[in-house]
């Protein structure tokens, strides 16, 4: 079986954190004989600088040919003044759309060693294990029409559109139910059905899909209440399924329950399990090049790749266990550091995980 991985380091801290994940993949490949083949290219601002486009046609073809994609992060102030259609984030949205990566899995798991790093009380977050399933290729980020105009009174106005089709909702709902069936058999669908027409259809279709999953307990929650409940009592949730924008916001909020967004991996999957794997955090240009970024979210994203795209559960477990052992030893990057622990840099943290493997 082919196991070609397209590696896209991206911008900001992307190259630094991806380099550590690559070291881990190379180590587990050498240890377990997985037959991984890594090829490299650019996405985002780095691609704009190289190709004049945030996603070059040849890069997209390499992504289609690969069995999985490992991505760092994209964006930064360097590209804030260029044509909006050529900004780094447009490359990210395009590759997700073109590869059909509609299902985004974002686990928020609190390692027990980091209970003190959360901004909430340890008793509120201890044992936290939430999976957010985010629809990734529809909604307001892709909706048309969008743009800018000048009103009759001379004021400028910007507008976006939030469309969702029945098929888009149905397929992401099934991902949510399938994931819930593998976990605690509880699914919370998050929407804004009291205000938005798209959310009203969302809720209707999710209810229809629920008939095929009688063993899964379905609940609904408005997004504003969900945001509050994630802080008030986050362990009430098992699996959350929601739309593109709400999932973007709630998964970042959930990251802080775990101590740092630098700990959260993600997987974006198509209908056949091919995926793109990336940390939930951004490119953090303010710390780029300093060697202090936390690579663990990217390393854990690589573990998700082995699990979901290559069916190598044992190798994925080994990486996740190695991360836990490193935390047991008290090694911490700056974002998760606390008194009594040893502060390490990006490369040192990656080396420690490799060492545990």
ABEGO torsion letter per residue (X at the ends): XBBBBBBBAEBEAAAAAAAAAAAAAAAAAAAAGAGBBBBBBBBEAAAAAAAGBABBAAAAAAAAABABBBBBBBEEAAAAABBAAABAAAAAAAAAAAAGBABBBBBBBBBAAAAAABABBAAAABGBBBBBBBBAABEAAABOBBEBBBBAAGBBBBBBBBBBBAAAAAAAAAAAAAAAAABAGBBBBBBBAAABAAAAAAAAAAAAAAAABAABBBBBBBAAAAAAAAAABAAABABBBBBAAAAAAAAAAAAAAAGBAAABBBBBBBAAGBBBBBBABBAGAAABGAGABBAAAAAAAAAAAAAAAAGBAAAAAAAAAAAAAAAAAGBBBAAABBBGBBBBBAAAAAAAAAAAX
